[in-house]
Amino acid sequence: MRMRADLHVHTMYSGVGRLGKLRFPESIDKPEEIVEAARMNRLNILCITDHNSITGALMAREYSKRYDDIEVVVGEEVSTSDGEIIGLWLTERIPPKLSAEETVRRIREQGGIVIAPHPFSFHVPALNNKLLDLDVDGIEVLNGGHVDKYSNRMAYEVSKRHPGRWAEIGSSDAHSVTTMGYAWTEFDGENADDLRTAILEKRTIQCGVPVPVDKAVFWSIRVVFRGFKMILRSLFGILKPNPEDPLVTTVLRVPKQKRIAGIVGAMIYLFPPIPYLACIASNTWLNRKAKKLLDNISETLEKIEPSPPH
């Protein structure tokens, strides 16, 4: 039976991201909401891979037990000193800021699978050439969150130069329920154990496309609006501490003056057409940078490793 899996999905337990001086939640969706969205997108296997945490993955796995049409695999996207690495089938959290080699070793100690997410990204932490020196089981040749023309193309080209070395993975890298279902991995089997076997035997198939721009814009609006409401409630004393909600905990730790500044920034961003103009500006920069990299992709591939003799 052909099955569908998403090996790279985030929940509200992925923490806070940074863009210059701006801080924003990586995701605002609860683990149970992600499970429900996965079922709506006809996924059979869902791998929760929050940044440097397995809390959301454990919660999602427990929630999924009420259903017989989906399985959840506990994973983590680890921030190593050399770029991000995904560990799947984990039993314990792996700390960030270790070397890539040490991170891989700790994943192996747990009997886990090692995946290189967006390995040649130029705008998020990636392994790049370090990939070739590591014991990796699979690489994302299609990351749904990378709309630029270079990152996925480069991963695909490197993978084709090493046939049989890595399983080819397609993942949504979704940080929202609205960006799920656009990229995934297919394999022949019946359950998560069969997915694991397919990765190890390099029998996976990457499927889908990068997320549409309008969905990415909607994700940003949801994140900003949710943050706006939480900060506003905190300023009026309505937002109460909740150790089960990492976003509440984060907001309440922010000094009052910075929360007020956050309210002003959110109001500016949410005013139409600011979100769309911001997206256009971001995509323009990505496309220009990607074009420069694509113009030199042959030379870059040669520097990584010379072409095999014909």
Beta strands, then each sheet from edge to edge (+ up, - down):
strand 1: 2-9
strand 2: 16-19
strand 3: 22-25
strand 4: 45-48
strand 5: 71-80
strand 6: 83-88
strand 7: 113-116
strand 8: 138-143
strand 9: 167-171
strand 10: 183-188
strand 11: 205-208
sheet 1: 9+ 8+ 7+ 6- 5+ 4+ 1+ 10- 11+
sheet 2: 2+ 3-
end
